[in-house]
């Protein structure tokens, strides 16, 4: 069945126009229809039209803020370096909950790891205060094996100081310049689990080595994307769901027959891929509405 593109006779144009105006859409069309896209494995849904936001703030004073590294985790991951005034920003972020972790050798930060939530607007004023460490400092180091999961893994440190580092090709990592206190070390890497999941380390002026982890490839992990929408206000025979890996084009229909319900589960997604979805409605004459607004899902 061809998707409607030819507006030949006036009656057919009016029929399609009415169908378009009342067709339900994914991800919240502006005139009242609503829908969502989410995954059973922490897929990050995107806002309508791939709307994105930003998080920004300042690390002060500049003695500890200039050059500080801020790690972002949560609905998206990224790192950035504060400028000479201690200012930093992240852009292009989908709605969701995040964690911000500043680090700079020789400094501790307050707050340690705030968790802002983006809903419908940018978040500003996510500020930190840097305090120079006093007294002796120590290191925490270890290795993640085997290198298939250890090389390039992310290791997060929380406690009196917070930091994030990446293991080298041999799976080794080190945190330096740490003041005394109780810390937690947590590794992560897509497609792997770790034993133990995290370790507690107490520093008292002596370096702590051998804080090691074992990585194992995740098995049996499956992903899916659940799509839902509200019903059309006109009489329709059903809906078609289309998917692409390219934003705005290249859509392929997923359903073999019309979807009569108001939901659809895409179970053919692959890890590490971003998918883009649109929906259409069909009437009894076989006329198909234009595409809805686009919704997207990122498969971890």
Buried (B, 14 or more C-beta within 10 A) or exposed (E): EEBBEEEEEEEBEEBBEBBBEBBBBBBBBEEEBBBBBBBEBEBBBBBBBBEBBBBBBBBBEBEBBBBBBBBBBBBBBBBBEBBEEBBBBBEEBBBBEBBBBBBBBBBBBEEBBBEBEBEEEBBEEBBBBBBEBEEEBBBBBBBBBEBEBBBEBBBBBBBBBBBBBEBBEEBBBBBBBBBBBEBEBBBBBEBBBBEEEBBEBEBEEEEBEEBBBBBEEEEEEEBBBBBBBBBBBBEBEBBBBBBBEEBEEEBEEBEEEEBEEBEBEBEEBEEEEBBBBBBBBBBEEEBBBBBBBBBBBBBB
